[in-house]
Amino acid sequence: MHEQSQDPKELLLQTDEEFHHLAAQHHELDDRLHELTAKHYLSGPEQLEEVTLKKRKLQLKDRMENILRQRKG
């Protein structure tokens, strides 16, 4: 009964290895994006990295949302 009252994402972070790994990767990419956006100017390679990181973050988030939907359904 306690598990149902717990936030589904928090529960998955504790019990699902894949979800936990995806969340950790998402956090790492988010940290790097914050580093890039803190700069006043981005070089060409940094601009490309920023776009790539944003796309990868979205892919990770989509996968995490799919896992959440599967567990709820």
C-alpha positions in Angstrom: 0.0 0.0 0.0 2.9 2.4 0.8 4.3 1.8 -2.7 1.1 3.1 -4.4 1.2 6.4 -2.5 4.9 6.9 -3.5 5.7 9.0 -6.6 5.9 6.5 -9.5 9.1 8.0 -10.8 10.8 7.8 -7.4 9.6 4.1 -7.1 11.1 3.3 -10.5 14.3 5.1 -9.6 14.6 2.7 -6.7 13.4 -0.5 -8.3 14.1 -0.4 -12.0 17.7 -0.5 -13.1 17.1 0.7 -16.6 15.0 3.7 -15.5 17.7 4.6 -12.9 20.4 4.4 -15.6 18.4 6.5 -18.0 17.7 9.1 -15.3 21.4 9.3 -14.4 22.3 9.8 -18.1 19.6 12.5 -18.4 21.1 14.3 -15.4 24.6 14.2 -16.8 23.5 15.6 -20.1 21.5 18.3 -18.3 24.6 19.3 -16.3 26.7 19.5 -19.5 24.0 21.6 -21.2 24.0 24.0 -18.2 27.8 24.4 -18.7 27.4 25.2 -22.3 24.5 27.7 -21.8 26.5 29.5 -19.2 29.1 30.5 -21.8 28.7 33.8 -23.6 29.8 32.3 -26.9 29.8 28.8 -28.3 32.2 27.6 -30.9 31.0 25.6 -33.8 31.7 22.2 -32.2 30.1 23.4 -28.9 27.0 24.4 -30.9 26.8 21.0 -32.5 27.3 19.4 -29.1 24.5 21.4 -27.6 22.1 20.3 -30.3 23.2 16.7 -30.0 22.8 16.8 -26.2 19.3 18.2 -26.4 18.3 15.5 -28.9 19.8 12.8 -26.7 18.1 14.2 -23.6 14.7 14.0 -25.4 15.3 10.4 -26.4 16.1 9.5 -22.8 13.1 11.3 -21.5 10.8 9.6 -24.1 12.2 6.2 -23.0 11.6 7.0 -19.4 8.1 8.1 -20.1 7.5 4.9 -22.0 8.6 2.9 -19.0 6.4 4.9 -16.7 3.4 4.3 -19.0 4.1 0.5 -19.2 4.2 0.3 -15.4 1.0 2.2 -14.9 -0.9 0.3 -17.6 
